[in-house]
Amino acid sequence: RRFAQTLLAAGAAPALPRLCAHCETELGPEAKFCSECGTAAEDFDEATLPVGKPSQLEAIEEEKAAKEAMDREELLLERSRLLRALGRGDEALKAIEEALGICERPEIWLERGNILSALGHADDAIEAYDRVLKAQPDNFLALYNKGRALGSIAEHRAALAASDARCAIAPGEPLVWVGRSLMLRSMGRLKE
């Protein structure tokens, strides 16, 4: 802006872009509102607006609200991960429940399962992992964590089935086979 003002003072008259007074986003020549923040252009006469909000402005506001909700959901997901890592499971569970109130993405259900598992609520954790697997049947982490939760409550056959599914997804991954062998060993099936 200063450069343009300097040019104007020197007698040059370049065409200055119209900028939003609020966020300084460049406005098109016919723009009535800023596409970023929805602020009316300074040279726009609001008296010419129809009664109510223009549909463009409503769309901008809806988009902003959706972005804020998405940002809030991501923030809550990261907060819950951090709280779980710090051993503050109850607080982590509150954060992830709030995130689930915004959106029920599989990633959020996976974190809920991880928190519940850490809190010793294996049955509830398994339900959360099942929600992930319903949406993403090949989700390796959900299968792995479900198998661990099933093993923790002595549901060895179901845990072995989850282990078999992991082996089918990642047959070249050695740790998958190690996990399967440990599960078989805990079941007393040493030859396998």
C-alpha positions in Angstrom: 0.0 0.0 0.0 2.8 2.4 0.9 4.5 1.7 -2.5 1.2 2.6 -4.3 0.8 5.8 -2.2 4.4 6.8 -3.0 3.7 6.3 -6.7 0.6 8.4 -6.4 2.4 11.2 -4.6 5.1 11.1 -7.4 2.4 11.7 -10.0 2.1 8.2 -11.3 -1.4 6.9 -11.3 -1.4 3.2 -11.4 -4.7 1.4 -11.0 -4.8 0.5 -7.3 -6.5 -2.8 -6.4 -9.5 -2.6 -4.2 -8.7 -4.1 -0.8 -11.0 -5.3 2.0 -10.9 -2.8 4.8 -11.0 -5.7 7.3 -8.5 -8.3 6.1 -6.9 -6.5 3.1 -7.8 -9.3 0.6 -7.9 -8.0 -2.9 -11.4 -7.5 -4.1 -12.5 -7.9 -7.7 -13.7 -4.8 -9.6 -17.4 -5.8 -9.1 -17.1 -7.3 -5.6 -19.7 -6.1 -3.1 -18.3 -8.3 -0.3 -14.9 -9.8 0.6 -14.8 -13.5 -0.2 -12.6 -14.2 2.8 -14.3 -12.4 5.7 -17.6 -11.2 4.3 -17.0 -7.5 5.0 -18.8 -5.2 2.6 -16.5 -3.3 0.2 -15.9 0.3 1.4 -17.3 1.7 -1.8 -20.4 -0.4 -1.8 -23.7 1.3 -1.0 -25.5 -1.1 1.4 -28.8 0.8 0.6 -28.9 -1.1 -2.7 -29.0 -4.5 -0.9 -32.2 -6.4 -1.0 -33.8 -7.0 2.4 -32.1 -9.8 4.3 -28.6 -11.1 3.7 -27.3 -11.7 0.2 -27.0 -15.4 -0.6 -23.2 -14.9 -1.2 -22.8 -13.5 2.3 -24.8 -16.4 3.7 -22.6 -18.9 1.9 -19.5 -17.2 3.2 -20.8 -17.3 6.7 -21.8 -21.0 6.4 -18.3 -21.8 5.0 -16.7 -19.9 7.9 -18.8 -21.7 10.5 -18.0 -25.1 8.9 -14.3 -24.2 8.9 -14.4 -23.1 12.6 -16.2 -26.4 13.5 -13.6 -28.4 11.6 -10.8 -26.4 13.3 -12.4 -27.0 16.7 -12.7 -30.7 15.9 -9.0 -31.0 15.0 -8.1 -29.0 18.1 -10.1 -31.3 20.3 -8.6 -34.4 18.7 -5.1 -33.2 19.3 -5.9 -32.1 22.8 -7.3 -35.6 23.6 -4.2 -37.2 22.2 -2.0 -35.0 24.3 -4.0 -35.6 27.5 -4.0 -39.3 26.9 -0.2 -39.3 26.5 0.0 -37.4 29.8 -2.1 -40.0 31.5 -5.1 -37.7 32.0 -7.6 -40.1 30.4 -10.8 -38.6 31.9 -10.0 -35.2 30.5 -9.0 -36.8 27.2 -12.3 -38.6 27.0 -14.2 -35.3 27.6 -12.3 -33.7 24.7 -12.9 -36.6 22.3 -16.6 -36.7 23.2 -16.9 -33.0 22.4 -15.1 -33.7 19.1 -17.5 -36.5 18.3 -20.4 -34.0 18.9 -19.0 -32.0 16.0 -18.1 -34.9 13.6 -18.0 -38.7 13.8 -14.9 -39.3 11.6 -13.2 -42.7 12.0 -10.1 -41.0 13.2 -12.0 -39.6 16.2 -13.6 -42.9 17.0 -10.1 -44.5 16.9 -8.9 -42.0 19.5 -11.9 -42.6 21.6 -11.1 -46.4 21.6 -7.5 -45.6 22.5 -8.6 -43.5 25.4 -11.1 -46.0 26.7 -8.5 -48.8 26.3 -6.0 -46.8 28.4 -8.7 -46.3 31.0 -9.3 -50.0 31.2 -12.7 -50.0 29.5 -12.0 -52.7 26.9 -15.6 -53.4 26.0 -16.3 -49.8 25.2 -13.0 -49.5 23.4 -13.9 -52.5 21.2 -17.2 -50.8 20.3 -15.3 -47.7 19.2 -12.8 -49.7 17.1 -15.8 -51.5 15.5 -17.2 -48.1 14.5 -13.9 -47.3 12.8 -13.8 -50.7 11.1 -17.3 -50.3 9.8 -16.2 -47.2 7.9 -12.7 -48.4 7.2 -12.4 -52.2 7.2 -8.7 -52.1 6.4 -7.8 -49.7 9.2 -4.6 -51.4 10.5 -4.5 -49.4 13.8 -8.1 -50.1 14.6 -7.6 -53.8 14.0 -4.4 -53.9 16.0 -5.9 -52.0 19.0 -9.1 -54.0 18.9 -7.0 -57.2 19.0 -5.1 -55.9 22.0 -8.4 -54.9 23.8 -9.9 -58.3 23.0 -6.7 -60.0 24.4 -6.9 -57.9 27.6 -10.4 -59.4 28.4 -9.4 -62.9 27.4 -11.4 -62.9 24.2 -8.5 -64.8 22.5 -10.5 -66.2 19.5 -11.8 -62.8 18.5 -8.3 -61.3 19.1 -6.8 -63.9 16.8 -9.4 -63.1 14.2 -8.3 -59.4 14.4 -4.7 -60.5 14.2 -5.5 -62.6 11.1 -7.1 -59.6 9.5 -4.0 -57.5 10.2 -1.9 -60.3 8.5 -4.1 -60.1 5.5 -3.7 -56.3 5.2 0.1 -56.2 5.8 1.5 -59.7 5.1 5.0 -58.4 4.6 5.1 -56.7 8.0 7.1 -58.8 10.5 5.6 -57.3 13.6 2.2 -58.4 12.4 3.3 -62.0 12.5 5.1 -61.5 15.8 1.8 -60.3 17.3 -0.1 -63.2 15.8 2.5 -65.7 17.3 2.2 -64.0 20.7 -1.6 -64.3 20.6 -1.3 -68.0 19.6 1.2 -68.6 22.5 -1.2 -67.0 25.0 -3.9 -69.4 23.8 -1.5 -72.4 24.4 -1.3 -73.1 20.6 2.5 -73.3 20.6 2.9 -75.4 17.4 1.2 -72.8 15.3 
